[in-house]
Amino acid sequence: MKAKYSDGMPLIPIKVRGLRGEVEIKEAYLDSGAAKTLVSEALVLKLGLKYRADYPAITGSGKDVFKLYEADVTFLGKTHHLYVVGRDLPEQARIRALIGRDVLDHYKVCLNGKSREITVEE
């Protein structure tokens, strides 16, 4: 799959499914520096995602503890059952979710900054 960057960012849609349904997030950011996929706390509540554990992590802003929730995340037509981080992003951010290595490590991903293009292969 090849896609152009959107507004200078590597964005790809994903679907997140929980006990109360499924939502498509059209602007999910490919984040190779994130170990886990992240969705908003509002989406966690809307979809009825089950809390599973606290997740301590080191981030760019220091040490933090995140809440993990069980979800099915569909990326490029393939569904991954995993624990996602529930955390709100700043309102000013255009992106609505981060796609972390828990999903990306199942693929060969190339972010070509020069041509502003994403290539993803299984």
Biopython code that builds the backbone (N, CA, C, O; Angstrom):
import numpy as np
from Bio.PDB.StructureBuilder import StructureBuilder

atoms = [
    (1, "MET", "N", (0.841, -1.157, 0.000)),
    (1, "MET", "CA", (0.000, 0.000, 0.000)),
    (1, "MET", "C", (0.890, 1.225, 0.000)),
    (1, "MET", "O", (1.847, 1.311, 0.769)),
    (2, "LYS", "N", (0.569, 2.174, -0.868)),
    (2, "LYS", "CA", (1.265, 3.457, -0.896)),
    (2, "LYS", "C", (0.261, 4.565, -0.683)),
    (2, "LYS", "O", (-0.865, 4.508, -1.178)),
    (3, "ALA", "N", (0.684, 5.582, 0.066)),
    (3, "ALA", "CA", (-0.177, 6.736, 0.297)),
    (3, "ALA", "C", (0.701, 7.964, 0.473)),
    (3, "ALA", "O", (1.835, 7.869, 0.943)),
    (4, "LYS", "N", (0.178, 9.092, 0.098)),
    (4, "LYS", "CA", (0.868, 10.371, 0.286)),
    (4, "LYS", "C", (0.674, 10.851, 1.716)),
    (4, "LYS", "O", (-0.340, 10.547, 2.345)),
    (5, "TYR", "N", (1.638, 11.595, 2.226)),
    (5, "TYR", "CA", (1.471, 12.257, 3.513)),
    (5, "TYR", "C", (0.274, 13.197, 3.408)),
    (5, "TYR", "O", (-0.074, 13.651, 2.318)),
    (6, "SER", "N", (-0.339, 13.479, 4.522)),
    (6, "SER", "CA", (-1.440, 14.434, 4.587)),
    (6, "SER", "C", (-0.976, 15.621, 5.425)),
    (6, "SER", "O", (-0.665, 15.467, 6.606)),
    (7, "ASP", "N", (-0.930, 16.787, 4.822)),
    (7, "ASP", "CA", (-0.428, 17.986, 5.508)),
    (7, "ASP", "C", (0.944, 17.753, 6.126)),
    (7, "ASP", "O", (1.216, 18.204, 7.239)),
    (8, "GLY", "N", (1.810, 17.045, 5.396)),
    (8, "GLY", "CA", (3.172, 16.811, 5.852)),
    (8, "GLY", "C", (3.329, 15.734, 6.904)),
    (8, "GLY", "O", (4.405, 15.598, 7.488)),
    (9, "MET", "N", (2.272, 14.955, 7.164)),
    (9, "MET", "CA", (2.340, 13.929, 8.209)),
    (9, "MET", "C", (1.955, 12.564, 7.653)),
    (9, "MET", "O", (1.107, 12.465, 6.767)),
    (10, "PRO", "N", (2.593, 11.494, 8.187)),
    (10, "PRO", "CA", (2.234, 10.130, 7.773)),
    (10, "PRO", "C", (0.968, 9.664, 8.497)),
    (10, "PRO", "O", (1.034, 9.132, 9.605)),
    (11, "LEU", "N", (-0.167, 9.869, 7.862)),
    (11, "LEU", "CA", (-1.462, 9.538, 8.452)),
    (11, "LEU", "C", (-2.128, 8.419, 7.653)),
    (11, "LEU", "O", (-2.123, 8.429, 6.422)),
    (12, "ILE", "N", (-2.699, 7.460, 8.372)),
    (12, "ILE", "CA", (-3.432, 6.349, 7.753)),
    (12, "ILE", "C", (-4.665, 6.083, 8.617)),
    (12, "ILE", "O", (-4.575, 6.142, 9.843)),
    (13, "PRO", "N", (-5.808, 5.795, 8.007)),
    (13, "PRO", "CA", (-6.987, 5.490, 8.821)),
    (13, "PRO", "C", (-6.884, 4.121, 9.498)),
    (13, "PRO", "O", (-6.279, 3.189, 8.970)),
    (14, "ILE", "N", (-7.492, 4.032, 10.682)),
    (14, "ILE", "CA", (-7.622, 2.759, 11.387)),
    (14, "ILE", "C", (-9.055, 2.651, 11.878)),
    (14, "ILE", "O", (-9.788, 3.639, 11.918)),
    (15, "LYS", "N", (-9.443, 1.436, 12.250)),
    (15, "LYS", "CA", (-10.726, 1.212, 12.912)),
    (15, "LYS", "C", (-10.433, 0.621, 14.275)),
    (15, "LYS", "O", (-9.548, -0.222, 14.421)),
    (16, "VAL", "N", (-11.180, 1.067, 15.269)),
    (16, "VAL", "CA", (-11.038, 0.549, 16.627)),
    (16, "VAL", "C", (-12.391, -0.014, 17.038)),
    (16, "VAL", "O", (-13.417, 0.653, 16.907)),
    (17, "ARG", "N", (-12.382, -1.260, 17.542)),
    (17, "ARG", "CA", (-13.630, -1.917, 17.931)),
    (17, "ARG", "C", (-13.558, -2.320, 19.403)),
    (17, "ARG", "O", (-12.536, -2.798, 19.897)),
    (18, "GLY", "N", (-14.679, -2.107, 20.077)),
    (18, "GLY", "CA", (-14.829, -2.501, 21.475)),
    (18, "GLY", "C", (-16.178, -3.151, 21.686)),
    (18, "GLY", "O", (-16.820, -3.582, 20.728)),
    (19, "LEU", "N", (-16.612, -3.226, 22.931)),
    (19, "LEU", "CA", (-17.871, -3.889, 23.275)),
    (19, "LEU", "C", (-19.090, -3.171, 22.721)),
    (19, "LEU", "O", (-20.129, -3.796, 22.506)),
    (20, "ARG", "N", (-18.977, -1.847, 22.484)),
    (20, "ARG", "CA", (-20.133, -1.060, 22.046)),
    (20, "ARG", "C", (-20.052, -0.609, 20.586)),
    (20, "ARG", "O", (-20.731, 0.343, 20.200)),
    (21, "GLY", "N", (-19.245, -1.265, 19.785)),
    (21, "GLY", "CA", (-19.201, -0.897, 18.377)),
    (21, "GLY", "C", (-17.806, -0.611, 17.860)),
    (21, "GLY", "O", (-16.800, -0.969, 18.472)),
    (22, "GLU", "N", (-17.781, 0.044, 16.715)),
    (22, "GLU", "CA", (-16.530, 0.301, 16.004)),
    (22, "GLU", "C", (-16.528, 1.735, 15.483)),
    (22, "GLU", "O", (-17.566, 2.261, 15.080)),
    (23, "VAL", "N", (-15.348, 2.361, 15.495)),
    (23, "VAL", "CA", (-15.185, 3.722, 14.997)),
    (23, "VAL", "C", (-13.986, 3.764, 14.071)),
    (23, "VAL", "O", (-12.945, 3.171, 14.357)),
    (24, "GLU", "N", (-14.138, 4.472, 12.954)),
    (24, "GLU", "CA", (-12.996, 4.703, 12.065)),
    (24, "GLU", "C", (-12.353, 6.031, 12.439)),
    (24, "GLU", "O", (-13.030, 7.049, 12.582)),
    (25, "ILE", "N", (-11.046, 6.001, 12.592)),
    (25, "ILE", "CA", (-10.262, 7.206, 12.845)),
    (25, "ILE", "C", (-9.491, 7.485, 11.565)),
    (25, "ILE", "O", (-8.583, 6.737, 11.204)),
    (26, "LYS", "N", (-9.852, 8.555, 10.885)),
    (26, "LYS", "CA", (-9.278, 8.827, 9.565)),
    (26, "LYS", "C", (-7.873, 9.386, 9.616)),
    (26, "LYS", "O", (-7.132, 9.283, 8.638)),
    (27, "GLU", "N", (-7.489, 9.983, 10.746)),
    (27, "GLU", "CA", (-6.182, 10.612, 10.824)),
    (27, "GLU", "C", (-5.394, 10.046, 11.997)),
    (27, "GLU", "O", (-5.245, 10.694, 13.033)),
    (28, "ALA", "N", (-4.890, 8.818, 11.818)),
    (28, "ALA", "CA", (-4.045, 8.177, 12.819)),
    (28, "ALA", "C", (-2.591, 8.296, 12.353)),
    (28, "ALA", "O", (-2.262, 7.978, 11.210)),
    (29, "TYR", "N", (-1.749, 8.751, 13.245)),
    (29, "TYR", "CA", (-0.353, 9.053, 12.942)),
    (29, "TYR", "C", (0.519, 7.810, 13.125)),
    (29, "TYR", "O", (0.470, 7.164, 14.172)),
    (30, "LEU", "N", (1.313, 7.478, 12.112)),
    (30, "LEU", "CA", (2.255, 6.371, 12.219)),
    (30, "LEU", "C", (3.414, 6.823, 13.106)),
    (30, "LEU", "O", (4.183, 7.703, 12.720)),
    (31, "ASP", "N", (3.542, 6.230, 14.286)),
    (31, "ASP", "CA", (4.534, 6.666, 15.258)),
    (31, "ASP", "C", (5.466, 5.507, 15.611)),
    (31, "ASP", "O", (5.175, 4.721, 16.513)),
    (32, "SER", "N", (6.578, 5.406, 14.903)),
    (32, "SER", "CA", (7.511, 4.298, 15.130)),
    (32, "SER", "C", (8.217, 4.409, 16.473)),
    (32, "SER", "O", (8.849, 3.448, 16.911)),
    (33, "GLY", "N", (8.126, 5.549, 17.133)),
    (33, "GLY", "CA", (8.725, 5.718, 18.451)),
    (33, "GLY", "C", (7.808, 5.312, 19.585)),
    (33, "GLY", "O", (8.231, 5.262, 20.739)),
    (34, "ALA", "N", (6.552, 5.020, 19.269)),
    (34, "ALA", "CA", (5.578, 4.625, 20.295)),
    (34, "ALA", "C", (5.481, 3.105, 20.362)),
    (34, "ALA", "O", (5.270, 2.452, 19.340)),
    (35, "ALA", "N", (5.632, 2.544, 21.543)),
    (35, "ALA", "CA", (5.509, 1.097, 21.700)),
    (35, "ALA", "C", (4.066, 0.639, 21.522)),
    (35, "ALA", "O", (3.811, -0.449, 21.006)),
    (36, "LYS", "N", (3.122, 1.478, 21.955)),
    (36, "LYS", "CA", (1.703, 1.116, 21.950)),
    (36, "LYS", "C", (0.890, 2.075, 21.093)),
    (36, "LYS", "O", (1.253, 3.239, 20.923)),
    (37, "THR", "N", (-0.202, 1.573, 20.562)),
    (37, "THR", "CA", (-1.177, 2.396, 19.852)),
    (37, "THR", "C", (-1.962, 3.188, 20.890)),
    (37, "THR", "O", (-2.263, 2.685, 21.973)),
    (38, "LEU", "N", (-2.288, 4.423, 20.551)),
    (38, "LEU", "CA", (-2.977, 5.317, 21.473)),
    (38, "LEU", "C", (-4.276, 5.811, 20.860)),
    (38, "LEU", "O", (-4.313, 6.199, 19.692)),
    (39, "VAL", "N", (-5.352, 5.797, 21.661)),
    (39, "VAL", "CA", (-6.641, 6.370, 21.275)),
    (39, "VAL", "C", (-7.114, 7.280, 22.405)),
    (39, "VAL", "O", (-6.621, 7.181, 23.529)),
    (40, "SER", "N", (-8.052, 8.153, 22.118)),
    (40, "SER", "CA", (-8.522, 9.105, 23.126)),
    (40, "SER", "C", (-9.335, 8.410, 24.220)),
    (40, "SER", "O", (-9.924, 7.351, 24.010)),
    (41, "GLU", "N", (-9.345, 9.039, 25.384)),
    (41, "GLU", "CA", (-10.149, 8.524, 26.495)),
    (41, "GLU", "C", (-11.632, 8.579, 26.155)),
    (41, "GLU", "O", (-12.400, 7.722, 26.592)),
    (42, "ALA", "N", (-12.042, 9.578, 25.379)),
    (42, "ALA", "CA", (-13.445, 9.664, 24.954)),
    (42, "ALA", "C", (-13.818, 8.447, 24.116)),
    (42, "ALA", "O", (-14.923, 7.919, 24.246)),
    (43, "LEU", "N", (-12.910, 8.000, 23.262)),
    (43, "LEU", "CA", (-13.176, 6.820, 22.433)),
    (43, "LEU", "C", (-13.211, 5.558, 23.300)),
    (43, "LEU", "O", (-14.018, 4.662, 23.053)),
    (44, "VAL", "N", (-12.355, 5.483, 24.298)),
    (44, "VAL", "CA", (-12.368, 4.361, 25.238)),
    (44, "VAL", "C", (-13.755, 4.222, 25.856)),
    (44, "VAL", "O", (-14.307, 3.123, 25.918)),
    (45, "LEU", "N", (-14.312, 5.337, 26.312)),
    (45, "LEU", "CA", (-15.644, 5.315, 26.928)),
    (45, "LEU", "C", (-16.731, 4.981, 25.915)),
    (45, "LEU", "O", (-17.607, 4.158, 26.183)),
    (46, "LYS", "N", (-16.671, 5.624, 24.749)),
    (46, "LYS", "CA", (-17.691, 5.417, 23.715)),
    (46, "LYS", "C", (-17.776, 3.949, 23.289)),
    (46, "LYS", "O", (-18.867, 3.406, 23.111)),
    (47, "LEU", "N", (-16.602, 3.314, 23.126)),
    (47, "LEU", "CA", (-16.568, 1.930, 22.642)),
    (47, "LEU", "C", (-16.643, 0.899, 23.766)),
    (47, "LEU", "O", (-16.732, -0.300, 23.500)),
    (48, "GLY", "N", (-16.608, 1.348, 25.005)),
    (48, "GLY", "CA", (-16.668, 0.408, 26.121)),
    (48, "GLY", "C", (-15.455, -0.499, 26.200)),
    (48, "GLY", "O", (-15.583, -1.692, 26.475)),
    (49, "LEU", "N", (-14.266, 0.066, 25.957)),
    (49, "LEU", "CA", (-13.050, -0.751, 26.014)),
    (49, "LEU", "C", (-12.765, -1.143, 27.460)),
    (49, "LEU", "O", (-12.889, -0.323, 28.370)),
    (50, "LYS", "N", (-12.384, -2.402, 27.664)),
    (50, "LYS", "CA", (-12.126, -2.931, 29.002)),
    (50, "LYS", "C", (-10.735, -2.515, 29.475)),
    (50, "LYS", "O", (-9.742, -2.699, 28.771)),
    (51, "TYR", "N", (-10.684, -1.946, 30.692)),
    (51, "TYR", "CA", (-9.402, -1.624, 31.326)),
    (51, "TYR", "C", (-8.676, -2.929, 31.639)),
    (51, "TYR", "O", (-9.285, -3.877, 32.136)),
    (52, "ARG", "N", (-7.374, -2.980, 31.350)),
    (52, "ARG", "CA", (-6.604, -4.191, 31.604)),
    (52, "ARG", "C", (-5.417, -4.007, 32.531)),
    (52, "ARG", "O", (-5.102, -4.909, 33.307)),
    (53, "ALA", "N", (-4.741, -2.845, 32.471)),
    (53, "ALA", "CA", (-3.549, -2.677, 33.317)),
    (53, "ALA", "C", (-3.034, -1.252, 33.232)),
    (53, "ALA", "O", (-3.381, -0.491, 32.329)),
    (54, "ASP", "N", (-2.191, -0.915, 34.206)),
    (54, "ASP", "CA", (-1.408, 0.306, 34.104)),
    (54, "ASP", "C", (-0.111, -0.038, 33.394)),
    (54, "ASP", "O", (0.402, -1.150, 33.518)),
    (55, "TYR", "N", (0.415, 0.925, 32.649)),
    (55, "TYR", "CA", (1.596, 0.704, 31.815)),
    (55, "TYR", "C", (2.601, 1.831, 32.061)),
    (55, "TYR", "O", (2.434, 2.930, 31.531)),
    (56, "PRO", "N", (3.646, 1.572, 32.861)),
    (56, "PRO", "CA", (4.656, 2.606, 33.079)),
    (56, "PRO", "C", (5.554, 2.720, 31.846)),
    (56, "PRO", "O", (5.950, 1.713, 31.261)),
    (57, "ALA", "N", (5.867, 3.947, 31.465)),
    (57, "ALA", "CA", (6.682, 4.154, 30.268)),
    (57, "ALA", "C", (7.488, 5.438, 30.400)),
    (57, "ALA", "O", (7.111, 6.361, 31.121)),
    (58, "ILE", "N", (8.602, 5.471, 29.686)),
    (58, "ILE", "CA", (9.416, 6.672, 29.575)),
    (58, "ILE", "C", (9.031, 7.343, 28.259)),
    (58, "ILE", "O", (9.071, 6.713, 27.203)),
    (59, "THR", "N", (8.662, 8.613, 28.323)),
    (59, "THR", "CA", (8.280, 9.367, 27.130)),
    (59, "THR", "C", (9.255, 10.524, 26.935)),
    (59, "THR", "O", (10.178, 10.709, 27.727)),
    (60, "GLY", "N", (9.045, 11.284, 25.894)),
    (60, "GLY", "CA", (9.865, 12.453, 25.642)),
    (60, "GLY", "C", (9.753, 13.500, 26.736)),
    (60, "GLY", "O", (10.629, 14.353, 26.875)),
    (61, "SER", "N", (8.689, 13.439, 27.507)),
    (61, "SER", "CA", (8.508, 14.415, 28.589)),
    (61, "SER", "C", (8.759, 13.818, 29.972)),
    (61, "SER", "O", (8.476, 14.459, 30.984)),
    (62, "GLY", "N", (9.286, 12.601, 30.021)),
    (62, "GLY", "CA", (9.616, 11.984, 31.306)),
    (62, "GLY", "C", (8.897, 10.670, 31.540)),
    (62, "GLY", "O", (8.357, 10.063, 30.615)),
    (63, "LYS", "N", (8.899, 10.239, 32.800)),
    (63, "LYS", "CA", (8.272, 8.977, 33.187)),
    (63, "LYS", "C", (6.782, 9.210, 33.396)),
    (63, "LYS", "O", (6.380, 10.229, 33.958)),
    (64, "ASP", "N", (5.962, 8.263, 32.943)),
    (64, "ASP", "CA", (4.512, 8.401, 33.069)),
    (64, "ASP", "C", (3.897, 7.017, 33.215)),
    (64, "ASP", "O", (4.545, 6.008, 32.935)),
    (65, "VAL", "N", (2.657, 6.975, 33.651)),
    (65, "VAL", "CA", (1.906, 5.725, 33.728)),
    (65, "VAL", "C", (0.641, 5.897, 32.897)),
    (65, "VAL", "O", (-0.123, 6.842, 33.090)),
    (66, "PHE", "N", (0.434, 4.966, 31.968)),
    (66, "PHE", "CA", (-0.715, 5.008, 31.062)),
    (66, "PHE", "C", (-1.670, 3.882, 31.407)),
    (66, "PHE", "O", (-1.256, 2.857, 31.948)),
    (67, "LYS", "N", (-2.933, 4.065, 31.099)),
    (67, "LYS", "CA", (-3.935, 3.010, 31.265)),
    (67, "LYS", "C", (-4.047, 2.244, 29.950)),
    (67, "LYS", "O", (-4.123, 2.845, 28.878)),
    (68, "LEU", "N", (-4.056, 0.926, 30.037)),
    (68, "LEU", "CA", (-4.194, 0.070, 28.859)),
    (68, "LEU", "C", (-5.606, -0.506, 28.801)),
    (68, "LEU", "O", (-6.180, -0.901, 29.816)),
    (69, "TYR", "N", (-6.149, -0.543, 27.587)),
    (69, "TYR", "CA", (-7.493, -1.049, 27.342)),
    (69, "TYR", "C", (-7.457, -2.070, 26.214)),
    (69, "TYR", "O", (-6.680, -1.935, 25.269)),
    (70, "GLU", "N", (-8.291, -3.079, 26.314)),
    (70, "GLU", "CA", (-8.365, -4.136, 25.305)),
    (70, "GLU", "C", (-9.212, -3.658, 24.124)),
    (70, "GLU", "O", (-10.316, -3.145, 24.306)),
    (71, "ALA", "N", (-8.676, -3.836, 22.904)),
    (71, "ALA", "CA", (-9.388, -3.395, 21.702)),
    (71, "ALA", "C", (-8.948, -4.214, 20.499)),
    (71, "ALA", "O", (-7.891, -4.844, 20.503)),
    (72, "ASP", "N", (-9.783, -4.188, 19.473)),
    (72, "ASP", "CA", (-9.408, -4.702, 18.157)),
    (72, "ASP", "C", (-9.128, -3.486, 17.285)),
    (72, "ASP", "O", (-9.972, -2.601, 17.138)),
    (73, "VAL", "N", (-7.932, -3.457, 16.710)),
    (73, "VAL", "CA", (-7.530, -2.352, 15.842)),
    (73, "VAL", "C", (-7.321, -2.902, 14.441)),
    (73, "VAL", "O", (-6.510, -3.804, 14.232)),
    (74, "THR", "N", (-8.060, -2.350, 13.480)),
    (74, "THR", "CA", (-7.922, -2.777, 12.089)),
    (74, "THR", "C", (-7.074, -1.758, 11.352)),
    (74, "THR", "O", (-7.396, -0.571, 11.297)),
    (75, "PHE", "N", (-5.979, -2.255, 10.785)),
    (75, "PHE", "CA", (-5.005, -1.448, 10.053)),
    (75, "PHE", "C", (-4.816, -2.099, 8.694)),
    (75, "PHE", "O", (-4.371, -3.243, 8.606)),
    (76, "LEU", "N", (-5.151, -1.380, 7.639)),
    (76, "LEU", "CA", (-5.033, -1.875, 6.263)),
    (76, "LEU", "C", (-5.744, -3.214, 6.070)),
    (76, "LEU", "O", (-5.231, -4.113, 5.404)),
    (77, "GLY", "N", (-6.927, -3.331, 6.661)),
    (77, "GLY", "CA", (-7.760, -4.518, 6.464)),
    (77, "GLY", "C", (-7.443, -5.691, 7.363)),
    (77, "GLY", "O", (-8.158, -6.692, 7.330)),
    (78, "LYS", "N", (-6.390, -5.603, 8.168)),
    (78, "LYS", "CA", (-6.012, -6.693, 9.064)),
    (78, "LYS", "C", (-6.282, -6.267, 10.508)),
    (78, "LYS", "O", (-5.860, -5.191, 10.930)),
    (79, "THR", "N", (-6.991, -7.119, 11.265)),
    (79, "THR", "CA", (-7.359, -6.788, 12.632)),
    (79, "THR", "C", (-6.336, -7.351, 13.615)),
    (79, "THR", "O", (-5.917, -8.505, 13.517)),
    (80, "HIS", "N", (-5.949, -6.500, 14.566)),
    (80, "HIS", "CA", (-4.987, -6.857, 15.600)),
    (80, "HIS", "C", (-5.681, -6.710, 16.954)),
    (80, "HIS", "O", (-6.219, -5.650, 17.273)),
    (81, "HIS", "N", (-5.663, -7.775, 17.737)),
    (81, "HIS", "CA", (-6.235, -7.736, 19.082)),
    (81, "HIS", "C", (-5.110, -7.333, 20.027)),
    (81, "HIS", "O", (-4.112, -8.045, 20.142)),
    (82, "LEU", "N", (-5.265, -6.187, 20.712)),
    (82, "LEU", "CA", (-4.171, -5.690, 21.531)),
    (82, "LEU", "C", (-4.652, -4.783, 22.639)),
    (82, "LEU", "O", (-5.843, -4.492, 22.753)),
    (83, "TYR", "N", (-3.718, -4.341, 23.452)),
    (83, "TYR", "CA", (-4.000, -3.385, 24.515)),
    (83, "TYR", "C", (-3.535, -2.020, 24.044)),
    (83, "TYR", "O", (-2.356, -1.830, 23.746)),
    (84, "VAL", "N", (-4.455, -1.072, 23.976)),
    (84, "VAL", "CA", (-4.144, 0.285, 23.530)),
    (84, "VAL", "C", (-4.073, 1.218, 24.728)),
    (84, "VAL", "O", (-4.684, 0.970, 25.767)),
    (85, "VAL", "N", (-3.316, 2.292, 24.562)),
    (85, "VAL", "CA", (-3.249, 3.336, 25.580)),
    (85, "VAL", "C", (-4.460, 4.242, 25.415)),
    (85, "VAL", "O", (-4.790, 4.648, 24.301)),
    (86, "GLY", "N", (-5.110, 4.552, 26.508)),
    (86, "GLY", "CA", (-6.197, 5.525, 26.503)),
    (86, "GLY", "C", (-5.676, 6.846, 27.052)),
    (86, "GLY", "O", (-5.428, 6.965, 28.252)),
    (87, "ARG", "N", (-5.511, 7.826, 26.193)),
    (87, "ARG", "CA", (-4.958, 9.126, 26.610)),
    (87, "ARG", "C", (-5.403, 10.173, 25.601)),
    (87, "ARG", "O", (-5.297, 9.969, 24.392)),
    (88, "ASP", "N", (-5.895, 11.283, 26.101)),
    (88, "ASP", "CA", (-6.306, 12.361, 25.208)),
    (88, "ASP", "C", (-5.094, 13.082, 24.643)),
    (88, "ASP", "O", (-4.106, 13.307, 25.341)),
    (89, "LEU", "N", (-5.184, 13.438, 23.377)),
    (89, "LEU", "CA", (-4.187, 14.271, 22.721)),
    (89, "LEU", "C", (-4.649, 15.718, 22.834)),
    (89, "LEU", "O", (-5.836, 15.971, 23.037)),
    (90, "PRO", "N", (-3.727, 16.674, 22.706)),
    (90, "PRO", "CA", (-4.149, 18.080, 22.780)),
    (90, "PRO", "C", (-5.204, 18.404, 21.725)),
    (90, "PRO", "O", (-5.150, 17.892, 20.607)),
    (91, "GLU", "N", (-6.162, 19.254, 22.085)),
    (91, "GLU", "CA", (-7.223, 19.633, 21.147)),
    (91, "GLU", "C", (-6.665, 20.252, 19.874)),
    (91, "GLU", "O", (-7.261, 20.121, 18.805)),
    (92, "GLN", "N", (-5.516, 20.931, 19.984)),
    (92, "GLN", "CA", (-4.915, 21.585, 18.828)),
    (92, "GLN", "C", (-4.319, 20.585, 17.841)),
    (92, "GLN", "O", (-4.107, 20.920, 16.676)),
    (93, "ALA", "N", (-4.049, 19.369, 18.293)),
    (93, "ALA", "CA", (-3.453, 18.351, 17.423)),
    (93, "ALA", "C", (-4.469, 17.897, 16.382)),
    (93, "ALA", "O", (-5.634, 17.652, 16.696)),
    (94, "ARG", "N", (-4.019, 17.791, 15.167)),
    (94, "ARG", "CA", (-4.901, 17.340, 14.087)),
    (94, "ARG", "C", (-5.152, 15.840, 14.170)),
    (94, "ARG", "O", (-6.209, 15.356, 13.765)),
    (95, "ILE", "N", (-4.185, 15.119, 14.692)),
    (95, "ILE", "CA", (-4.303, 13.666, 14.730)),
    (95, "ILE", "C", (-5.240, 13.230, 15.837)),
    (95, "ILE", "O", (-5.364, 13.907, 16.857)),
    (96, "ARG", "N", (-5.899, 12.103, 15.638)),
    (96, "ARG", "CA", (-6.867, 11.584, 16.603)),
    (96, "ARG", "C", (-6.387, 10.307, 17.278)),
    (96, "ARG", "O", (-7.011, 9.840, 18.231)),
    (97, "ALA", "N", (-5.269, 9.727, 16.790)),
    (97, "ALA", "CA", (-4.723, 8.496, 17.365)),
    (97, "ALA", "C", (-3.277, 8.347, 16.910)),
    (97, "ALA", "O", (-2.853, 8.963, 15.933)),
    (98, "LEU", "N", (-2.528, 7.518, 17.634)),
    (98, "LEU", "CA", (-1.175, 7.150, 17.236)),
    (98, "LEU", "C", (-1.152, 5.655, 16.959)),
    (98, "LEU", "O", (-1.701, 4.874, 17.736)),
    (99, "ILE", "N", (-0.531, 5.253, 15.872)),
    (99, "ILE", "CA", (-0.355, 3.837, 15.568)),
    (99, "ILE", "C", (1.059, 3.476, 15.991)),
    (99, "ILE", "O", (2.028, 3.947, 15.395)),
    (100, "GLY", "N", (1.183, 2.637, 17.023)),
    (100, "GLY", "CA", (2.481, 2.292, 17.584)),
    (100, "GLY", "C", (3.058, 1.010, 17.009)),
    (100, "GLY", "O", (2.499, 0.396, 16.100)),
    (101, "ARG", "N", (4.208, 0.625, 17.576)),
    (101, "ARG", "CA", (4.907, -0.564, 17.087)),
    (101, "ARG", "C", (4.152, -1.854, 17.369)),
    (101, "ARG", "O", (4.434, -2.873, 16.737)),
    (102, "ASP", "N", (3.190, -1.841, 18.309)),
    (102, "ASP", "CA", (2.395, -3.046, 18.539)),
    (102, "ASP", "C", (1.630, -3.438, 17.279)),
    (102, "ASP", "O", (1.294, -4.608, 17.102)),
    (103, "VAL", "N", (1.353, -2.484, 16.411)),
    (103, "VAL", "CA", (0.744, -2.744, 15.100)),
    (103, "VAL", "C", (1.818, -2.723, 14.014)),
    (103, "VAL", "O", (1.887, -3.637, 13.192)),
    (104, "LEU", "N", (2.649, -1.692, 14.007)),
    (104, "LEU", "CA", (3.611, -1.487, 12.919)),
    (104, "LEU", "C", (4.618, -2.623, 12.781)),
    (104, "LEU", "O", (5.094, -2.880, 11.676)),
    (105, "ASP", "N", (4.958, -3.313, 13.877)),
    (105, "ASP", "CA", (5.947, -4.391, 13.802)),
    (105, "ASP", "C", (5.457, -5.608, 13.023)),
    (105, "ASP", "O", (6.228, -6.540, 12.794)),
    (106, "HIS", "N", (4.198, -5.616, 12.615)),
    (106, "HIS", "CA", (3.671, -6.698, 11.767)),
    (106, "HIS", "C", (3.879, -6.404, 10.284)),
    (106, "HIS", "O", (3.487, -7.206, 9.436)),
    (107, "TYR", "N", (4.488, -5.271, 9.964)),
    (107, "TYR", "CA", (4.605, -4.801, 8.586)),
    (107, "TYR", "C", (6.009, -4.271, 8.308)),
    (107, "TYR", "O", (6.788, -4.002, 9.223)),
    (108, "LYS", "N", (6.302, -4.133, 7.037)),
    (108, "LYS", "CA", (7.476, -3.383, 6.598)),
    (108, "LYS", "C", (6.955, -1.998, 6.244)),
    (108, "LYS", "O", (6.149, -1.847, 5.326)),
    (109, "VAL", "N", (7.422, -0.980, 6.979)),
    (109, "VAL", "CA", (6.913, 0.376, 6.812)),
    (109, "VAL", "C", (8.059, 1.286, 6.372)),
    (109, "VAL", "O", (9.133, 1.282, 6.974)),
    (110, "CYS", "N", (7.822, 2.055, 5.328)),
    (110, "CYS", "CA", (8.802, 3.032, 4.861)),
    (110, "CYS", "C", (8.149, 4.407, 4.846)),
    (110, "CYS", "O", (7.142, 4.623, 4.172)),
    (111, "LEU", "N", (8.739, 5.336, 5.605)),
    (111, "LEU", "CA", (8.302, 6.723, 5.583)),
    (111, "LEU", "C", (9.324, 7.483, 4.745)),
    (111, "LEU", "O", (10.432, 7.760, 5.204)),
    (112, "ASN", "N", (8.949, 7.815, 3.529)),
    (112, "ASN", "CA", (9.845, 8.516, 2.611)),
    (112, "ASN", "C", (9.567, 10.012, 2.715)),
    (112, "ASN", "O", (8.671, 10.545, 2.060)),
    (113, "GLY", "N", (10.348, 10.664, 3.546)),
    (113, "GLY", "CA", (10.160, 12.091, 3.768)),
    (113, "GLY", "C", (10.410, 12.930, 2.530)),
    (113, "GLY", "O", (9.760, 13.956, 2.332)),
    (114, "LYS", "N", (11.349, 12.500, 1.693)),
    (114, "LYS", "CA", (11.656, 13.271, 0.481)),
    (114, "LYS", "C", (10.473, 13.344, -0.466)),
    (114, "LYS", "O", (10.155, 14.409, -0.995)),
    (115, "SER", "N", (9.819, 12.206, -0.678)),
    (115, "SER", "CA", (8.675, 12.200, -1.606)),
    (115, "SER", "C", (7.346, 12.357, -0.865)),
    (115, "SER", "O", (6.282, 12.376, -1.483)),
    (116, "ARG", "N", (7.417, 12.471, 0.489)),
    (116, "ARG", "CA", (6.200, 12.615, 1.295)),
    (116, "ARG", "C", (5.240, 11.456, 1.039)),
    (116, "ARG", "O", (4.057, 11.656, 0.764)),
    (117, "GLU", "N", (5.783, 10.229, 1.136)),
    (117, "GLU", "CA", (5.014, 9.045, 0.799)),
    (117, "GLU", "C", (5.240, 7.952, 1.840)),
    (117, "GLU", "O", (6.345, 7.791, 2.359)),
    (118, "ILE", "N", (4.182, 7.207, 2.136)),
    (118, "ILE", "CA", (4.212, 6.058, 3.047)),
    (118, "ILE", "C", (4.080, 4.810, 2.195)),
    (118, "ILE", "O", (3.237, 4.754, 1.300)),
    (119, "THR", "N", (4.914, 3.799, 2.467)),
    (119, "THR", "CA", (4.771, 2.492, 1.846)),
    (119, "THR", "C", (4.673, 1.456, 2.968)),
    (119, "THR", "O", (5.526, 1.408, 3.854)),
    (120, "VAL", "N", (3.630, 0.633, 2.920)),
    (120, "VAL", "CA", (3.438, -0.414, 3.932)),
    (120, "VAL", "C", (3.248, -1.738, 3.214)),
    (120, "VAL", "O", (2.419, -1.856, 2.313)),
    (121, "GLU", "N", (4.034, -2.744, 3.628)),
    (121, "GLU", "CA", (3.923, -4.103, 3.071)),
    (121, "GLU", "C", (3.846, -5.094, 4.214)),
    (121, "GLU", "O", (4.395, -4.853, 5.289)),
    (122, "GLU", "N", (3.150, -6.235, 3.981)),
    (122, "GLU", "CA", (3.117, -7.293, 5.001)),
    (122, "GLU", "C", (4.389, -8.076, 4.963)),
    (122, "GLU", "O", (4.561, -9.012, 5.744)),
]
sb = StructureBuilder()
sb.init_structure("model")
sb.init_model(0)
sb.init_chain("A")
sb.init_seg("    ")
for serial, (resi, resn, name, xyz) in enumerate(atoms, 1):
    if name == "N":
        sb.init_residue(resn, " ", resi, " ")
    sb.init_atom(name, np.array(xyz, "f"), 0.0, 1.0, " ", f" {name:<3s}", serial, name[0])
structure = sb.get_structure()
